[in-house]
Amino acid sequence: MFILAEMKNVTRITPELFNVNLNEAVAGELNKKLANKVVLNVGLCIALFDITSIKDSFIIPGDGASHTIVHFRYIVFRPFMEEILIGKIRSCSQEGVHVTLGFFDDILIPPSALQHPSKFNETEQAWVWEYDTGDGGKHDLFMDSGETIRFRVTGETFTETCPAGPSGIQESQEGIENKVPYSLTGSINEPGLGLLSWWDN
Amino acid sequence: MEIINSNAASLSNYEVFIHLQKIKESKKKQKGQLATITYETLRYLEETPSKSQTNTSITQCLKELQKFNLNKTEKLMLINSPPSTPLEIQLMIEESEERLTEEQVQEILSILNKHFPFLVPVKMENEENSE
């Protein structure tokens, strides 16, 4: 679920950081720039893993800061397709079951990927798996928020989110707010997937 | 910024856990987004078995799993969330019915259980096919 990404960056070190060790200053800047951010087609950046090389620093006329080319590796959250993950149910809605890992929230299990047959219970605001007991009866298995759930990652979507435009354009403003840079799609329609409590008898 | 290789290597949960713990314990006070994401990720990882894994237990376990001819991602999943039932193995290993015999599945489970004993004990023949 975690990978290493190799990246290169020209890091600007402002003069007030000239007293600290260059490596530490660069590491601090890289973490400030990337930690907890989604990089398009890479994933959610967690923390700097290591710096592989630092080139000579140079200065640019008119700027007191130093600029350094650094190659580094970053820990990135990006599960591979078909990976089995364990998370918690954040909420249920008509669109499906929303799952969170604590540090990553944008996981949706659409209704078509739930155990079959499942239906949405409006009063409880929860999805229910109508488990067929085999003797004609059925047993309702609720998917309440907060429950631990095991799911398979089946899809990922990266969306380019641009900085908000001029405030005059009302319509586009709304669109931007709803944009999620990185989201995952999951499925639980196989035996063994779903709430952990369903399977550990 | 330039991305040279967006997927240079896979990391196990254990490696990430150890690395984040080092960040958390370093003398320097972490601030901003880094503090948030390390805290949240650690909280998630603390609930996974990676908390009680060690370097040696993982390498030993992987050595013993070698003979089963599993691919890298399958082994990664077995290490990240060690299964305790044959049903879970079925989920993690593609076409496990054809590639592994029932004895081999039991053997994998006992290897995992030996190296990561903090897991729930292996339930014998308790597989339930709901279909």
Interface residues (C-beta under 8 A of the other chain):
Chain A: M1 F2 I3 L4 A5 E6 M7 K8 N9 E24 N31 K32 K33 A35 N36 K37 V39 N41 V42 G43 I46 A47 F49 H71 R73 I75 V76 F77 R78 F80 E82 E83 I84 I86 L101 G102 F103 Y131 R152 E190 P191 G192 L193 W199 D200 N201
Chain B: M1 E2 I3 I4 N5 S6 N7 A8 A9 S10 L11 S12 N13 E15 V16 H19 L20 I23 K28 G32 Q33 L34 T36 I37 T38 E40 T41 R43 Y44 T48 T73 M77 N80 S81 T85 L87 E88 Q90 L91 M92 E94 V120 N126 E128 N129 S130 E131
